[in-house]
Amino acid sequence: MNDGQDAQQDIASTLYEYIASFDREIYANEERREDSLIQQAANMQTAFSFVSAAVLMVAPIVIEYRGKLPLEFFLIVFAIISGLLLACLFCATMAQRRSKRNSFPAAKDFQGLVETDYTDFETKSQREKYIAETYKELHESLANSNETRVFWIQWSMRVFFITLGGCIVSFIIGLLMLYR
């Protein structure tokens, strides 16, 4: 009977070791995804900076050589474009925000848990199961955080493209007003 229990224990240990190893890989992939999303949000902030600088550099020149176009037209256009750029910056900044999520237990807490509930960690399969369950919780928390980042990045990109479209539309309207 003891050999049967040992065989079952070996199978359980091997399975939980496999699950824990797989969970480590999944979590590492999610961490890489997080890094990539944060970098993408930083790139959106950089794009915001370049477009803002271009708009601010062009504004005095356009206003000085506006011809018969009313100053109010430029005020409205620059206000809309600036507002959209600020919305883009806000979304990109929200994507970079570090939200609270689950993390590995502190060494002191883990040691206390093992010392208090040592019977839950006696076999290798129990220890591997604990590791697998920990990674499952961590992955879920990180994945939810990353999905929030994706949401804000998508909105940042949408608003950025709307801003670029607004620049093109206002240029065309300005040309039509100038040559009517």
ABEGO torsion letter per residue (X at the ends): XAAAAAAAAAAAAAAAAAAAAAAAAAAAAAAAAAAAAAAAAAAAAAAAAAAAAAAAAAAAAAAAAAEABBAAAAAAAAAAAAAAAAAAAAAAAAAABBBBBBBBBBAAAAAAAAAAAAAAAABAAAAAAAAAAAAAAAAAAAAAAAAAAAAAAAAAAAAAAAAAAAAAAAAAAAAAAAAX
